[in-house]
Amino acid sequence: MPLDVQRLRKWLGTGIIAMVALVGVFILYGRYRIHQAVHEFPKKMGVDVKQSTQGFTLSKSEGGRTLFSISAKQAVQYEQGGRAELHDVNILVYGRESNRFDQIYGADFSYNPQSGDIRAQGEVHIDLQADAGGPVRPDQAPPAELKNPIHLKTRGVVFNQKTGFAATTELIEFRVPQASGAAKGATYDSKSNVLTLQSAIRLKTAGPESADITAQHGIITKDPRRAVLEVVHVERQRGSLDADRLTISLRPDNSVERMAAHGDVRVRDGRSGSLQAPVAEALLSGNVLRSGALSGGVVFDQGGPSPAHGRAGRIALEFGPHNQLTRARVLDDVRIAEQQKRAGRSPQVVEIAAPAITSMLAGGRLDKAQTAGASQITIRPLAPPAGRPTDADATTVITAGQFDMVFDNNRMKQLHGAPDARIVSSVPGQADKISTSRDLTVAFDPAGGISSLLQVGDVHYTDGPRTATGQRARYSPSDGTLVLTGAPRVSEGGLITTAQTIRFDRNSGDATAEGEVKTTYNESRQPGSAGPLFTSSDPIHVTATSMAARRSSATARYSGGARLWQGANIVQAPVITFDREHHDVTAQGSVGKPVSTVFVEADSSGKVTPVNVTGTQLHYTDALRQARFEGGVVLKAADLTVQADHADVFLLPRGQKGAGSASQVERLVAQGHVEITQPDRTARGDTLTYLPAEGKFVLTGGPPSIFDAEHGAISGDSLTFYNRNARVVVGSSGSSRTVTQTRVGH
């Protein structure tokens, strides 16, 4: 996904915490101790003083316990104005509860009782140590070891006894076990308990992931216990964080409770990623992050091999052990777009739009994510195709009631959408391809792009005039193939096909079907127009084991025991090819498995009988109403068999009175080794013209002959005879004669 929540977690968890915990703790913890020691010092000057040229001590006790003590190696008090100078001063602060041991020491101090100023003449050192082990001893002896002291060093400190205001314009240096830093100038108002760091605040944290932290200004208060830093910048090896203002709220023990950054909050990482928001907040327990939030309109960008951009109203974060981000909720009109590479193709952009997205993390990496509310994913090419666009160049819009995403190495691995899944694929110059289902599963290629898309449950697919249904549909963008299973059904115009499996090439529109294939063609026609095979109104049905249809040529090839029928007309063959545009049929067989067809014929009395024609190949041309048979042609009627090398069967022209739903044979023209067999005679020749309505045969070439077992044979240049008549007309050298050969029974 485009949002790198691991980097966001690190910045909130280490950058801001380091700055707040180290700067805020030592200042809020120490300001009270400094104030107590310095504030009480001038008030007690001259009280219980033991002074000598070698030095003096001053202390304040209460309830039998010492609150603080001041010692100096040398003291000089001047008569004029009572001004005093102290040298090599050491101040120990125990506190009213005797639970502290803080030290303030320096080389030279001066006190002016008229102005109330206490001024440090040189460097001042301060060690702040919340160690109760020493002070509670009966002798209040110093602890044997100072544990993690906070050390400060500055100069030019002036404290006014009358106003309770302390200030320095000098550099303040501080050092704690976790960090060290400095600030330029400070003021402290003991009455309002407000400490102000004037400028140039800087801090460097320790540890393997150190950070350099700067701020232009800082204000620290006791009530409420908080620190406010202005114009904050955090610099780490892996990136940086900036904000106009950072507010740190502390607990009574000076641990960080809450952090809030306001005004142009910006987070950047070393991999060209960035995040911006007006407000960023974090809640902590001790020094451990528990939750966080960014609000006011969040914008994030990611560079690198897969650039990404996104926005949302707010982001809510939850953290686990070791400050690891475990859950992120991106809320309020979420928009995320990521550019992805594709092997062998131009890059594509994947855009996600949802009311909200919840992401789960494991080990600092995206593991799962889920959208809330109706969501949309758009996949589009970054640039238009160079040549003719294909299905891989389409803009695809996927919608569903909810999306569930699985990630691998922070890249989307799988996407599941339900309910009401819908896919719309648009290619310039083509009709939209629309697919709906109960749910869908999208698998992504590690190299970029979609590897497969599976739809399950009440699948409906539309591609221009073509519609399809089924229970399962699997689409492969690499080759543009859509496979339908689960009682699939395809409709296009008047053409309906069912099978166990139907496969589409979405680029070419070609289709294949496997297993129990059945096609029904029922196209409505205007009177007089070219119509379906054989008749003008009845539907055509085709069954086979397999089918391969080409949209460009409007042909469908059926194989594996193919059978085509319309009304009483039937064509059976191992392979049948149907030309939908021209309504032509081609059937291919073999000697062992010939093409078989059924027509009808009517005699002069109107009696209709079936006609069966077989051969190794058939080609029917609907415009001519002609069926041409090749290879061992055999025609069988009620009392007639005709064999030939090939034959043309001409059907009664459309519009003439025929035999109901059956196509009626108007004439037969057979050629090559023609043999006619009837119950009482056999005739042979090279060419035969047969007119069923007249019962008339015209046999030529060979020369033609008729043989009757009882009366012998008749031959001539041509022989004309009739189906139910003994009369034979023999043509020879321009003349003809009639011979009554035999009487054919009815």
C-alpha positions, 0 to 999 in steps of 0.5 A: 500500500502507498502509506508506509506506516512503519516509518510513521510509527518510527517517527512518532515513536522515537523522534518525538518521544526522544525530544519530549522525554529528554528535554521535558523531563529534566526541565520540569523536574529541575526547575522546581529544585533550582527555584527552591535552592536559589529562592530560599538562599537570599531570604536566609542570608544572615540567618544562622550564619557562621562566618570566618575568613576561611568560609561559612555555612548556612542551612535551613531546617524544619521538623528536625530535618535539613531542607537545604545547606549552603557552604562557601570556602570564602565570604566577603561582606561589604558594609556599604549596602550590605553587598556580599561575595561568596567564593567556591559555593556549594548548595545542597537541596534536600526538600521538605520531604527529604526525598531529594539530593540536588547540588548547585555549585559555582566559583563566585556569587554576589548578593545585593540586598538593596536590589535583591539580585543574586548574581553568578559571576562565573559558571554555575553547575547544577546536578539534579538527582531524585535519590531518596536513599541518602537524605533519609539516613539519620545523618542525611549523608550524601548518597554513595552514588548519584544515579542518572543525574541531570547536569546543567551548566550555564553562567550569568544567572541573575535571580531577584529576591523581590520579584522571584524572577531569574534570567540568563542570556548565556548558553545553557548546557545540559546533559542526561544519560539519554541525551545532551543539549543546550539553549540560548538564554532562559527566564524563570518566573517563580510566582507563576512557575513558568520557565522560558527557553529563549532561543536556539534549543538543541538536543542530541539523543544517545543510542543506536538511533540518535536524533538531533532535535532543535526548537526556536523557543520553549515554555514550560509550566507547572500548572498545567504540567506541560512544555510547549516548543516552537518551530521544532525540527527532529533530524535522524539518519532515516529522516526528519520531523517538523512542526510549528508547535509541539505541546508535551503534557506530563504526569506528576512524575514528569513522564510523558502523557500526551504529545500534540504537534500543531501547524504544518506537521511534516514527517520525512524519511530517508526513502523520499517519503513524506507526511503532512497534517495540521495536527499530530497527537500521541498518548503514552504510558511511561515512555511507551506509545499507546495510540496516536492520531493525525487530523485536519486533513492528512496528505502523504507521498512516497517516492522510489520505485513505486511512487504513491500519493494519498490523502485522508481526513484523519489517521488513528494509530494503535501501538503494541510492545516496543512502540511497534505500530499494530493498527492504523485506521485511515478515515474520512474520504480516503484516497490512495494512488500508487504507481506500479511497474509491470513486466513488459508493459508501461507502468500502471496506477492503482487508486483506492477510494474508501470512507475508511481503511483499517490496516493491521501490522505484524513486525512493523510491516503491513499484514492485512487491511480492510475498507469500511463502506462502499469502496472503489479501486481503479487501475489505469495505465500511466500512459496511453498505449503506443499502438492499438489498445488491448485489454491490458491497456484498459482502465479498470474500476473495481467496486464492492461493499468491502475490500479485504487486503493481504500484504507481503513486504508492504505490497498488496498480495491479494484483494477480496471484495464482497458483497456486490462486486463489480468490475468495469473495464474501459478501452478507448473506442470499445464498449465497456466490459462489465462483470458483476458477482457476489464476491471477487478475489484479485491476486497481484504479481510480485513484479507488479500488476494483477496476475489473476481475478476470480469472481464467484457467485451469480457472475454476470458479464457484458461485452457489448452485445455479448452477455454471459453468466455462470457461478465462477469467472477467472480472468487473466490480464496477461493474455486477456482470457476470461474462463466461466464455469458453473453452468455458464451461459453466453448470449450474443444477439440471437445466439445462446451457448451453454457448456461446462466451461466457456473461455473468452479472449477479451481482446479479440472476442474469440470464445471456446467452450468445452463439455456438453456444448449446446448453441441455439441460434434464434435470430429474428428476420424480416421477410425476404431477408437472408435467414438462418440455415434451412428455414426462415423461422425455426431456431437452429440448435448445435451440440458438440463436445467442443466449440471454437468461435471467432468474432472477426469472422462470425464463425463457430467450429463445433467438434466431437460428435457435432449435431446441428438441427433446425426443425426436421433438418439435421446435420451430424458430423465430427466437425461442423462450422457455422458461419453466422454472418452468411448463414453457411454451414461446413461439415467435415467427416471421414469414411468411418464417420461421415457427414449425415444430413436429413432433408425432405422431398415431396412427390407430385401428389404432395406426399412428403418423405425424408431424404438422408444424405451422407458424405465425408464433407458438406458445405451449405451456402444459404444464399444459393440454398445449395448443399454440396457433398463431397466424398462417397456421397450417399442419398437415401429416400423411401425407395431410392438410393443414390451414390456418387463422388460428390453431389449438390442438393438444391433446396426449395427457394425460401418463400415457396410452399414447402414442407413445414419446418423441414427444408424440401429438396428441389433438385439433386445434381450428382457427379462421378460414379453415379449409381441409382438403386431402386427396388427393381432396377439399377442405373449408372452414369457420370452425372445425375439430375434428380427432380423429386417433385416430378420423380424424374431422373436424368442420367448422362455420361458414362455412357448411362445405363439402366439394368433390370434383372428381368428385362436386361439393360438399356443405355444411350447418350442420356437416360430419362426415367421416373421414380414410379413409372416404367417409362424410360426415354433414351437419348442418342445422337440428337434423337430419342426413343421411349422404352418401357423397361419394367414396371416399378411397384408402389 
